[in-house]
Amino acid sequence: MAKARGKTANFFVWIILGLLIIGLAGFGVDGFGGSVRSIGSVGDREISAQDYASALQQRQQQMAQDGDSMSIAEMREQGIDQDILRDLVTRAALENEADRMGLSVGDDFIAREITSIQGFQGVDGGFDREAYRQILRQQGLSESEFEEELRREVARDILQTAVLGGARQPDSFMDAIMTYVGERRDFSLARLDSDDLEEDISSPTDSELEAFHEDNIDDYTRPEARRITYAWVTPLMVLEEIEVDEDALREMYEERSDEYSQPERRLVERLVFPDTETAEDAAARIEAGEADFAEIVEERGLDLADTDMGDVTRAALGDAGDAVFDLEEPGIVGPVETSLGPALFRMNAVLDAQEIDFEDVRDELRDEYARDRAARFIDQRRDEFDDLLAAGATLEEIAEETVMELGEIDYTGDSDAEIAGYESFREAAEAAEEDDFPELRTLDGDGLFALRLDEIVPAEPEPLEDVMVQVIDDWERAQIVEELAERAEELAGEIADGTGFDEAGLMPERFEGMTRDAFIEGAPGDLMESVFDLEPGETRVVRDADAVFVLRVDEVMPPAEDDPDLAELREMLADQTRQTMSEDIFMLYAQALQDEAGISLDQSAIDAVHSGLR
C-alpha cells in the first residue's frame, strides 16, 4: 500500500496539509463570497472550491520556488488551471467509482496513516494528538472531516493501483522491439570512383552551366550579412611605436638565466631497499645477469614510473651524485646510502650542459618586450578612445585621430578572417542593433575595438560569372556521380544475379555483425537504412553528393543472446513501456468513468475562485 500511495497525488494530505506545514495560508470555506462551496461534480462526487484553490496555490508556490513566479492570470494564460482542473475531475471520478463499488478501509488503517504523518508528530517522534487537533482547527476542519477525506484518498489509491498494476506487455512485444534494435547484418560495400568510368566526362556548355547554376541557386546564394564598420587596435599594430631598450632586454636575459644556462644532467631512476643486504643482493643478481632492473622493480611491487626521478643535476642526487655522474654511458650504480635508505640508481641518458647566448635569444626577447610595451601603450590610451566616443566622434574620425585602424566587414556566422576571428568581436557583431552607439570593448585581452552596424544585407544569389569556377567544379562532380550511379546500377544487377564483386571489377569491404546504429566512416548517412531494407543476396546502389557505392547484404542474424548491453536495454525498455501502457490504460479508464458518471462544472464558481486569488 505504501508503494501505491507514493505513485498518487495524495491530494488532500500532501497538498492541503502540506501547504499548512510550510506556512502558506489556507482559504476558508467562505473565502469566495460565502456561498461558493463547489465548482462542479462527477456523478455524485462534488469538487470543492477549497480543493481547487489549494491546488492552484500549491502549483503557484512550486513555480516560485523554481524561479518562475506567475500570477493566477498568467497561469490561466498558459492553461495551467485547466491541467489542475482535469486532475481534480479525475480524482472525483475515482472517488465516485469507489463509492459505487463500496470500496473503503477500516478505522485501524486510517489511524496508522494519521500517526505516521510527520506534521502530527511531536519532538519525541511520536504522535502528538494536541498538534493534530490544533493543525486541523487552524484549517477549519474537524477530526471526522479530515479522517473521512483521508479514507476517500486511500480508496482512490486502491482503485488507481489496481488499474496501474494490471498493465503487462506480452513477451512478443518486447521480442519485436529487441529484434529491431539488436538484429545484425553482414554486408559488402564497394565504392566506385572516376576510374570506374568507361569514358571521361565532356566539358560543360554555357547553357548547361547556366541551368546547373539556376537549379542549385541555394548553393550560390550569399547568406544574410551584417555590414559593420569597426575601429580596432592590437599590440601588433603599434609595434613600430615602441622603442626597444637594449638594457631591458639584457635584464630579461639575466632574469631567465636558469632557462638559458643549464648544467649537465642525467636521466635517472632510483630504487630504494629496506636494508643494505637486500640492495646488495639485487645489485649482484643484476651484475650476474640473473635479473634486470625492471624485474627487480616489479619484485618490489612497484612500477618503473615509481622510480623515475626525471632529469637531475649532480647536486640534486646528493651522495649518489658522484657515482651517477662518473658513468659516461647508461648503467647501474649502488647501492648508495640515501635519506630514504640504500638505493640502486640506473642512469639512462646523459644531457649535456646548455649555454644559450644573449644574441641567440635577443629577437625572441625583443618581440616579447615589444608586445608587452605595446599592450601597455594601448591600455594607457583607453580613456582617450572612450572620451572621443562619448563626445560623439565617429569611428572614421577616431581612426584619423588615433592609432586605431578602420575596417569594414559583411559579417555572417561563418566569418573568421582578421577581426572576425576574435570571439569578443563575434559576440558584439551578432548583438549589435542599427541604432546602437559604438562602445569601446576589449578584444579577447589583445587590444581594443568599437563597431557600428550600418545595415543588414539580405541574402542574394551570386551571379554566375562571380562563381564560375565553383559551378564548373560542382557540375563536373555531379556528372561524375550521375554516370557512376548508372554504371553502379548495371553492376548491382549483375552481382544480384550471382556475379562476384571481383568478377564485376570491384573491390568490396566486408562488414560483419553490424546493427542499425552502426556508423561507417566515409559512407552515405542513410547506408544502414538501406542495409536493413534488404534481404540476403539483394543489392542496392547508395550514393551521396560525392560518391557512389554498391551494397549487397550477405547475412541476417538475430540479436546476440550473450550481449549484456542488450539485456540491460531490454529491461529498461520493458520498464518504460510498462509505465507508458499503465498511464494510457489509466487515462482511458478515468475517461470512461467520467463519461459514465457525467461531469458538471460551474464556470461562475470557478471564476469566483480565480478572483479570490492573485
matplotlib code that plots the C-alpha trace (Angstrom):
import matplotlib.pyplot as plt

x = [0.0, 2.9, 4.2, 0.9, 0.3, 3.7, 2.5, -0.6, -1.3, -2.2, -4.2, -5.8, -3.0, 0.0, -1.5, -3.9, -1.8, 1.5, 0.6, -0.2, 3.0, 5.2, 3.4, 1.0, -2.3, -5.3, -8.6, -11.7, -14.9, -16.2, -13.2, -15.1, -18.1, -19.7, -21.9, -19.3, -18.7, -18.3, -17.1, -18.8, -19.2, -18.6, -21.5, -22.4, -19.0, -18.5, -15.3, -14.9, -13.8, -11.4, -9.5, -9.3, -8.0, -5.4, -4.2, -3.7, -1.9, 0.4, 1.3, 2.0, 4.3, 6.2, 6.8, 8.0, 10.5, 11.7, 12.3, 9.2, 6.8, 3.4, 0.1, -3.1, -3.9, -0.6, -1.1, -4.5, -3.0, -0.7, -3.5, -2.1, -5.6, -7.0, -4.4, -5.3, -9.0, -8.5, -6.6, -9.5, -12.1, -10.1, -9.9, -13.6, -14.4, -12.3, -14.0, -17.4, -16.5, -15.0, -18.3, -20.3, -18.2, -18.4, -14.6, -13.1, -10.7, -11.2, -10.5, -7.3, -5.7, -6.7, -5.3, -1.9, -1.9, -2.6, 0.0, 2.7, 2.2, 5.3, 3.3, 1.4, 4.4, 5.9, 9.6, 10.0, 8.9, 5.6, 2.1, 1.0, -2.8, -2.8, -0.7, -3.1, -6.2, -4.6, -3.5, -7.0, -8.5, -6.4, -7.6, -11.2, -11.6, -12.9, -11.2, -14.1, -13.9, -10.2, -10.4, -13.2, -11.2, -8.2, -10.4, -11.6, -8.0, -6.9, -9.9, -8.8, -5.3, -6.5, -8.6, -5.8, -3.2, -5.4, -5.7, -2.0, -0.8, -2.8, -0.7, 1.7, 3.0, 3.4, 6.8, 6.2, 6.0, 9.5, 10.9, 9.8, 11.4, 14.7, 14.8, 14.5, 17.2, 19.7, 19.3, 22.7, 23.7, 26.8, 27.2, 29.7, 30.2, 32.2, 33.0, 33.1, 35.2, 36.1, 38.5, 35.4, 34.0, 34.5, 34.9, 35.9, 33.1, 32.8, 33.3, 30.1, 28.4, 27.4, 23.8, 24.5, 26.3, 23.6, 20.9, 23.0, 23.6, 19.8, 18.8, 21.2, 20.9, 20.7, 24.3, 25.4, 23.4, 25.3, 23.8, 22.3, 25.1, 25.6, 27.5, 29.7, 32.2, 34.8, 37.9, 40.4, 43.9, 46.1, 49.7, 51.0, 49.6, 51.6, 54.9, 56.6, 55.6, 57.6, 61.2, 63.2, 65.5, 68.6, 69.4, 65.9, 66.5, 69.8, 68.0, 65.3, 68.0, 69.7, 66.4, 65.9, 69.4, 68.0, 66.3, 69.3, 72.1, 71.6, 74.3, 75.0, 72.1, 71.3, 68.0, 67.9, 65.8, 66.1, 65.1, 65.2, 65.6, 64.7, 68.3, 71.8, 71.9, 68.8, 70.2, 73.5, 71.8, 69.7, 72.9, 74.7, 71.8, 71.8, 75.5, 75.3, 72.6, 70.0, 67.6, 67.4, 66.5, 62.9, 62.4, 63.8, 61.4, 58.5, 59.6, 59.4, 55.7, 56.5, 56.2, 59.1, 57.2, 57.6, 61.4, 61.6, 63.5, 63.5, 66.5, 68.5, 71.8, 74.7, 73.7, 70.2, 71.4, 73.3, 75.7, 74.8, 75.8, 79.4, 78.7, 76.0, 77.9, 81.0, 79.1, 79.9, 77.1, 73.8, 74.4, 73.5, 75.4, 74.9, 73.8, 74.3, 73.0, 70.3, 67.9, 65.3, 67.6, 70.1, 69.3, 70.3, 70.5, 70.0, 71.3, 69.5, 70.9, 73.5, 72.2, 75.0, 75.2, 73.5, 74.5, 72.3, 74.0, 72.1, 72.3, 70.7, 67.5, 67.6, 64.9, 62.6, 63.1, 62.7, 59.3, 58.1, 59.2, 57.7, 54.3, 54.2, 55.0, 52.5, 49.7, 50.6, 50.7, 47.1, 45.8, 47.2, 45.1, 41.8, 40.4, 41.3, 39.3, 36.4, 36.3, 36.2, 33.3, 31.5, 31.9, 30.2, 33.2, 32.5, 34.7, 36.1, 37.2, 38.7, 40.7, 42.0, 43.0, 44.3, 46.3, 43.1, 42.5, 39.3, 37.7, 34.5, 33.1, 30.0, 29.7, 28.0, 28.2, 30.8, 33.1, 36.5, 39.0, 41.1, 38.9, 36.1, 38.4, 38.1, 35.2, 34.5, 34.0, 31.7, 29.5, 29.3, 28.7, 25.8, 24.2, 24.5, 21.5, 21.4, 20.7, 23.4, 26.2, 29.7, 31.1, 34.8, 35.4, 38.3, 39.4, 39.9, 42.6, 44.6, 43.6, 40.5, 37.7, 34.4, 31.9, 28.8, 26.1, 25.4, 22.8, 21.5, 22.4, 19.8, 20.6, 21.3, 22.2, 25.7, 25.9, 27.2, 30.3, 31.3, 31.1, 32.0, 34.9, 32.9, 29.9, 32.2, 33.7, 30.3, 28.9, 31.7, 31.4, 27.7, 28.1, 30.7, 28.3, 25.4, 27.4, 28.9, 25.4, 24.3, 27.3, 26.7, 23.1, 24.4, 27.0, 24.5, 22.2, 25.0, 26.0, 22.4, 22.3, 25.3, 28.3, 31.0, 32.3, 35.7, 34.3, 32.5, 35.8, 35.0, 36.9, 34.4, 34.9, 33.1, 31.3, 30.2, 27.6, 26.5, 23.4, 21.1, 23.1, 26.5, 28.5, 30.6, 33.1, 33.0, 29.7, 26.4, 24.4, 21.5, 23.6, 22.4, 18.8, 19.4, 21.2, 18.2, 15.8, 17.4, 17.3, 20.4, 21.7, 19.9, 21.8, 21.3, 23.1, 23.6, 25.1, 25.8, 26.9, 30.4, 30.4, 28.6, 28.6, 27.3, 25.8, 25.0, 23.5, 25.2, 23.6, 20.9, 21.5, 19.3, 20.4, 23.4, 21.9, 25.0, 25.2, 24.9, 24.1, 21.1, 19.9, 20.1, 18.4, 15.6, 15.0, 15.0, 12.6, 10.3, 10.0, 9.3, 6.7, 5.0, 4.8, 3.5, 0.9, -0.2, -0.6, -2.5, -4.8, -5.4, -6.3, -8.7, -10.2, -10.6, -12.2, -14.6, -15.6, -16.2, -18.2, -20.3, -20.9, -21.2, -19.3, -20.9, -18.7, -19.9, -17.9, -19.1, -17.9, -14.5, -14.3, -15.1, -12.1, -9.8, -10.9, -10.1, -6.5, -3.7]
y = [0.0, 2.4, 1.9, 2.5, 5.7, 7.0, 6.9, 9.0, 12.6, 12.2, 15.2, 16.1, 15.2, 16.3, 19.5, 20.9, 19.8, 20.3, 24.0, 24.5, 22.9, 25.1, 28.2, 29.1, 30.4, 28.3, 29.6, 29.3, 27.9, 31.5, 32.8, 33.1, 35.1, 32.8, 30.8, 29.0, 25.5, 23.5, 24.2, 21.1, 17.4, 14.0, 11.8, 12.1, 13.4, 17.1, 19.0, 21.5, 25.1, 24.7, 21.9, 23.8, 27.0, 25.0, 23.2, 26.5, 27.9, 24.9, 25.0, 28.7, 28.1, 25.3, 27.5, 30.4, 28.0, 27.0, 30.7, 31.0, 33.2, 33.7, 35.3, 33.3, 35.2, 34.2, 30.6, 30.7, 32.1, 29.0, 26.6, 25.5, 26.0, 23.5, 20.9, 21.2, 21.1, 17.9, 16.3, 17.2, 15.8, 12.6, 12.4, 13.0, 10.3, 7.8, 8.7, 8.4, 4.9, 3.8, 4.9, 3.0, -0.1, 0.3, 0.4, 1.7, 0.9, 0.4, 2.7, 0.9, 1.6, 5.3, 5.5, 4.1, 6.6, 9.6, 8.7, 8.3, 11.8, 13.8, 17.1, 15.4, 14.1, 15.7, 16.4, 12.8, 11.5, 10.1, 11.1, 14.4, 14.5, 18.1, 19.1, 17.1, 18.9, 22.3, 21.9, 20.7, 23.6, 26.1, 24.6, 24.9, 21.1, 18.6, 15.3, 13.4, 15.6, 15.1, 11.3, 10.9, 12.8, 10.6, 7.5, 8.6, 9.3, 5.7, 4.3, 6.3, 4.9, 1.3, 1.8, 3.5, 0.9, -1.9, -0.3, 0.6, -2.8, -4.7, -3.5, -6.1, -6.2, -9.6, -11.1, -11.0, -7.2, -6.9, -9.6, -7.5, -4.4, -6.1, -7.8, -4.3, -2.9, -5.7, -7.5, -7.8, -7.8, -8.8, -6.9, -6.0, -2.4, -1.3, 2.3, 3.5, 6.4, 8.2, 5.4, 3.1, 5.4, 4.0, 7.5, 10.9, 13.3, 16.1, 19.7, 21.6, 24.0, 27.5, 26.6, 23.5, 25.7, 28.3, 25.6, 24.0, 27.3, 28.1, 24.6, 24.8, 28.5, 28.0, 26.8, 30.0, 32.5, 34.8, 34.5, 37.5, 39.6, 42.4, 45.2, 46.5, 49.4, 49.0, 50.6, 48.5, 48.3, 45.4, 45.3, 44.1, 47.2, 49.6, 47.8, 50.4, 53.0, 51.1, 51.9, 48.8, 49.3, 47.1, 47.3, 46.0, 43.0, 42.2, 42.4, 40.0, 37.6, 37.6, 37.1, 33.9, 32.6, 29.3, 28.8, 29.7, 28.2, 24.6, 22.4, 18.8, 16.5, 12.8, 10.9, 8.7, 6.1, 5.2, 2.0, 2.1, -1.0, -1.7, -2.7, -2.8, -6.6, -6.7, -3.9, -5.7, -8.9, -7.2, -5.5, -8.9, -10.5, -7.7, -7.9, -11.7, -11.3, -13.2, -10.2, -6.8, -3.5, -3.6, -7.1, -6.1, -3.1, -5.5, -7.8, -4.8, -4.4, -1.1, 0.3, 1.9, 5.2, 5.0, 5.0, 7.8, 10.9, 12.7, 14.7, 15.7, 17.6, 16.2, 18.3, 17.0, 13.5, 14.2, 11.5, 9.5, 12.4, 11.5, 7.8, 8.5, 11.3, 9.2, 7.0, 8.0, 5.8, 4.3, 1.9, 1.0, 2.0, 1.3, 0.5, 4.1, 5.3, 8.0, 9.7, 7.1, 4.1, 2.1, 2.5, 1.4, 4.1, 3.5, 6.2, 6.2, 9.2, 12.0, 15.5, 17.9, 21.3, 24.1, 27.7, 29.9, 33.2, 36.5, 37.1, 33.7, 34.8, 38.5, 38.5, 36.4, 38.7, 41.8, 40.5, 39.7, 43.1, 45.0, 43.2, 43.8, 47.5, 47.7, 46.3, 49.0, 51.6, 50.7, 50.4, 53.9, 55.3, 53.6, 56.8, 58.8, 56.4, 56.4, 60.2, 60.5, 58.1, 59.8, 63.2, 61.8, 61.2, 58.7, 55.6, 57.2, 60.3, 58.1, 56.2, 59.5, 61.0, 57.9, 54.7, 52.8, 51.5, 51.5, 48.4, 47.1, 43.6, 41.9, 39.7, 36.3, 33.4, 31.8, 34.9, 34.2, 36.5, 39.0, 40.7, 38.2, 35.6, 37.1, 35.8, 39.1, 40.8, 38.0, 38.3, 42.1, 41.9, 39.5, 41.5, 45.0, 47.0, 49.7, 52.5, 51.5, 53.9, 52.4, 51.2, 50.5, 46.8, 44.6, 42.3, 39.0, 40.6, 41.5, 45.0, 47.2, 47.8, 49.5, 48.8, 50.1, 48.2, 50.0, 47.8, 44.3, 43.0, 40.5, 37.1, 37.4, 34.9, 35.4, 36.0, 33.0, 34.9, 35.5, 31.8, 30.3, 28.2, 26.7, 26.0, 24.2, 22.1, 21.3, 20.4, 18.1, 16.3, 15.9, 14.5, 12.0, 10.9, 10.5, 8.4, 6.4, 5.7, 4.4, 2.2, 1.0, 0.1, -2.2, -3.8, -4.2, -6.1, -8.4, -9.1, -9.8, -12.4, -14.2, -12.4, -11.9, -8.4, -9.4, -10.5, -7.2, -5.4, -4.1, -4.4, -4.6, -4.0, -6.6, -5.6, -8.2, -8.1, -4.5, -3.2, -0.3, 2.3, 1.4, 4.2, 3.6, 6.3, 7.7, 6.1, 7.8, 8.8, 6.5, 3.5, 1.5, 2.2, 0.6, -2.3, -3.2, -2.7, -5.6, -9.4, -11.7, -11.6, -8.4, -5.4, -1.6, 1.4, 4.1, 7.5, 10.9, 14.1, 12.9, 9.1, 6.0, 2.6, -0.9, -2.6, -6.3, -7.8, -11.2, -12.5, -11.5, -12.6, -12.3, -10.2, -11.5, -13.5, -13.0, -9.2, -7.7, -4.3, -5.6, -7.4, -4.1, -2.3, -4.8, -4.4, -0.6, -0.6, -3.0, -0.7, 2.3, 0.5, -0.9, 2.6, 4.1, 1.4, 1.8, 5.6, 5.1, 2.5, 4.6, 7.7, 5.6, 4.1, 7.5, 9.0, 6.1, 6.7, 10.4, 9.6, 7.1, 9.3, 12.6, 15.8, 19.1, 22.2, 25.6, 28.3, 31.1, 29.3, 28.6, 32.3, 33.2, 31.1, 32.8, 36.3, 35.4, 34.5, 36.6]
z = [0.0, 0.8, -2.7, -4.3, -2.3, -3.4, -7.1, -6.4, -5.7, -2.0, -2.8, 0.5, 2.9, 0.9, -0.6, 2.0, 4.9, 3.1, 2.4, 6.1, 7.3, 5.1, 6.3, 3.5, 4.5, 3.5, 2.2, 4.5, 3.1, 3.0, 1.0, -2.3, -1.3, 1.3, -1.0, -3.2, -1.9, -5.1, -8.6, -10.0, -9.7, -11.3, -10.7, -7.0, -6.0, -5.7, -6.5, -3.7, -4.3, -1.4, -3.1, -6.4, -4.7, -2.7, -5.8, -7.7, -4.7, -4.4, -8.1, -7.9, -4.9, -6.6, -9.7, -7.5, -5.8, -9.3, -10.1, -12.4, -10.4, -12.0, -11.1, -11.4, -14.5, -16.1, -15.1, -16.8, -20.0, -20.1, -19.4, -16.0, -14.4, -16.9, -16.0, -12.4, -13.1, -15.1, -12.2, -9.8, -12.2, -12.4, -8.7, -8.3, -10.9, -8.9, -5.7, -7.3, -8.6, -5.2, -3.6, -6.1, -5.5, -1.8, -1.7, 1.7, 4.5, 8.3, 11.2, 12.2, 8.8, 9.0, 12.5, 11.3, 8.4, 10.6, 13.3, 10.5, 9.2, 10.2, 10.7, 13.5, 15.4, 18.5, 19.3, 20.5, 17.1, 18.4, 17.5, 19.2, 19.4, 20.5, 17.5, 15.3, 16.7, 16.5, 12.9, 11.9, 13.9, 12.0, 8.8, 9.9, 9.9, 12.4, 13.0, 11.4, 8.3, 7.9, 8.6, 6.1, 3.4, 4.1, 3.8, 0.4, -0.7, 0.3, -1.6, -4.7, -4.3, -4.1, -7.2, -9.1, -8.1, -9.2, -12.7, -13.0, -11.7, -14.3, -17.2, -18.7, -22.2, -23.9, -24.4, -28.2, -28.0, -26.4, -28.7, -31.7, -30.3, -29.4, -32.8, -34.4, -32.1, -32.0, -35.3, -37.1, -40.7, -42.7, -45.9, -48.6, -49.8, -52.8, -53.7, -57.3, -58.4, -61.6, -62.5, -63.0, -65.7, -69.2, -70.7, -69.4, -69.0, -71.6, -70.9, -69.9, -72.3, -71.3, -71.3, -69.1, -66.6, -66.6, -66.0, -63.2, -61.5, -61.6, -60.4, -57.5, -56.7, -53.0, -53.1, -54.7, -52.6, -50.2, -46.7, -45.0, -43.6, -41.1, -42.7, -39.9, -39.7, -36.9, -35.5, -33.8, -32.4, -31.3, -30.0, -33.3, -35.0, -32.8, -32.5, -34.6, -31.9, -29.3, -28.6, -27.5, -24.6, -25.0, -21.3, -20.6, -22.9, -21.1, -17.8, -19.1, -20.2, -16.8, -15.0, -17.1, -16.7, -15.4, -18.8, -20.9, -18.8, -17.6, -16.0, -17.2, -16.2, -16.2, -16.7, -13.6, -11.9, -8.2, -6.4, -2.6, -0.5, 3.2, 4.1, 2.6, 2.4, 0.1, -2.0, -2.4, -3.3, -6.0, -7.4, -7.5, -9.4, -12.0, -12.5, -12.9, -15.5, -13.4, -13.4, -14.9, -13.2, -14.4, -13.0, -9.6, -9.6, -10.3, -7.5, -5.1, -6.1, -7.9, -11.5, -13.3, -13.0, -9.2, -9.6, -12.2, -11.0, -14.4, -15.5, -12.4, -11.7, -9.7, -6.7, -6.8, -6.3, -3.1, -2.0, -5.2, -7.4, -8.0, -8.6, -11.1, -12.9, -13.2, -15.6, -19.2, -20.6, -19.3, -16.4, -12.8, -9.6, -6.0, -3.5, -2.2, 1.1, 0.8, 3.1, 2.1, 2.6, 0.5, -3.2, -6.7, -9.4, -13.1, -15.4, -18.8, -20.6, -20.4, -21.0, -21.8, -20.3, -22.3, -22.7, -24.8, -25.7, -25.4, -29.2, -29.8, -28.0, -28.5, -31.2, -29.0, -26.0, -28.2, -29.6, -26.1, -24.7, -27.6, -27.3, -23.6, -24.1, -27.0, -24.8, -22.1, -24.8, -25.9, -22.3, -21.5, -24.4, -23.4, -21.7, -24.8, -27.1, -24.6, -24.4, -28.1, -28.4, -25.6, -27.3, -30.4, -32.6, -35.4, -35.9, -39.0, -37.0, -34.3, -36.9, -38.3, -34.9, -33.1, -33.6, -34.1, -37.7, -39.6, -41.2, -42.8, -42.9, -44.2, -41.1, -41.1, -38.6, -40.9, -40.9, -39.3, -41.1, -39.2, -36.5, -37.0, -35.6, -32.2, -30.1, -28.4, -31.8, -33.0, -29.9, -30.3, -34.0, -33.5, -30.7, -32.4, -33.4, -36.1, -33.6, -31.1, -30.4, -30.8, -27.5, -26.7, -26.0, -25.1, -28.0, -26.2, -24.0, -27.1, -27.9, -28.2, -30.7, -31.3, -34.0, -35.7, -37.5, -40.8, -42.3, -42.7, -46.2, -47.3, -48.8, -52.5, -55.3, -56.7, -60.5, -62.5, -63.6, -60.0, -59.0, -62.4, -61.1, -58.3, -60.6, -63.1, -60.3, -58.9, -62.3, -63.1, -59.7, -60.2, -63.7, -62.4, -59.7, -62.1, -64.6, -61.7, -60.5, -63.9, -64.0, -60.4, -61.2, -64.0, -61.7, -58.8, -61.1, -62.2, -58.6, -57.6, -60.4, -59.0, -60.4, -57.7, -56.8, -58.2, -61.5, -61.7, -61.3, -57.8, -54.5, -51.7, -48.0, -45.8, -42.6, -40.1, -37.3, -37.8, -36.1, -37.2, -35.2, -36.7, -38.3, -41.4, -41.9, -45.4, -46.3, -47.1, -44.0, -44.9, -45.6, -42.6, -43.5, -46.9, -45.3, -43.1, -46.0, -47.9, -47.6, -48.0, -51.6, -52.5, -53.8, -53.9, -55.1, -52.4, -53.0, -51.6, -53.2, -53.8, -54.1, -55.3, -53.6, -54.5, -51.4, -51.0, -47.8, -47.2, -44.0, -41.5, -37.9, -34.7, -31.7, -29.8, -26.9, -24.7, -25.1, -21.6, -23.1, -25.0, -21.9, -19.9, -22.7, -22.8, -19.1, -19.4, -22.4, -20.7, -17.7, -19.9, -22.0, -18.9, -17.4, -20.7, -21.0, -17.4, -17.9, -21.1, -19.6, -16.5, -18.7, -20.7, -17.5, -15.9, -19.0, -19.2, -15.5, -16.3, -19.4, -17.5, -14.4, -16.2, -15.5, -14.4, -13.9, -12.6, -14.5, -12.3, -9.2, -10.9, -11.8, -8.2, -7.1, -9.6, -8.4, -4.8, -5.7, -7.1]

ax = plt.figure().add_subplot(projection="3d")
ax.plot(x, y, z, "-o")
ax.set_aspect("equal")
plt.show()
